[in-house]
Amino acid sequence: MKLFRKRPYISLEPSTVSEEDVQKPVVPEGLWKKCPNCKKTIYSKDLGEEKICPHCQYNFRISAEERIHLIVDYGSFEEWNQTMAIENPLDFPGYEDKLAKTKEKANTDEAVVTGIAAINGQKTVLCVMDSNFFMGSMGKIVGEKLTQAFERALELKLPVVVFTASGGARMQEGILSLMQMAKVSAAIANHSAAGLLYVTVLTDPTTGGVTASFAMQGDIILAEPGATVGFAGKRVIEQTIKASLPEGFQSAEHVLQKGFIDRIVPRKRLRSAISYLLAIHSPEEMGLEL
């Protein structure tokens, strides 16, 4: 045995191997997620379909498509007004280009998806906002789609379930965006006057003009755990009043304590909770003739 073999020659010259020849490990995009709450890194598959952190139970934001998949009976969703012509009413610079890019990235045409569906056999009109599209901001098309959804629900004598997720009114549409608050509210009032049920589910975030209108007009208002619910942003309020706000301010738990919402429901239980509410408020159950 050659216990004292001469070591192979090691060159001290700079490496002649190009960077292209060096194979670096490739990590597929989206394979890992970092929880915004507990800051832990999570294997994406461990989040499950509900997209809930296994460590702290934080609810990740999900798209309208993912929400519909979780809530409705398979194959029961029929979308309304999938495409509506979007204008640039204020000639806001770059708005059309930004809309086009956002549509491609978010894989949806607007910040809300509306239609008719069944939840555990209970037929309902469903509206789901998507924070991936302009942070769920409310513009003319969002207001029009919601208004038409309530009007058709009134014609069909059906309840309405709305999942809110919005940063507020869309600044690129100015006062025309704010006008949607009154328009949607009027449609809700007509729907309510007919004795029909309206359920809102507040998800993260629900703020601005959406909070100041249809998000808080539900007969029953539910919220997901930890969802941000408020009007003006925390930093704006602190700068205005020149004081710090308490911990947890504008969280779903805080507004529940103050009586603004009725109940916080974990994401995994939302489907059964909503179907139960629809069932006990059905005309047959309540002995009503619509």
Beta strands, then each sheet from edge to edge (+ up, - down):
strand 1: 32-34
strand 2: 41-43
strand 3: 78-80
strand 4: 112-119
strand 5: 122-129
strand 6: 160-166
strand 7: 198-206
strand 8: 220-223
strand 9: 263-264
sheet 1: 1+ 2-
sheet 2: 3+ 4- 5+ 6+ 7+ 8+ 9+
end
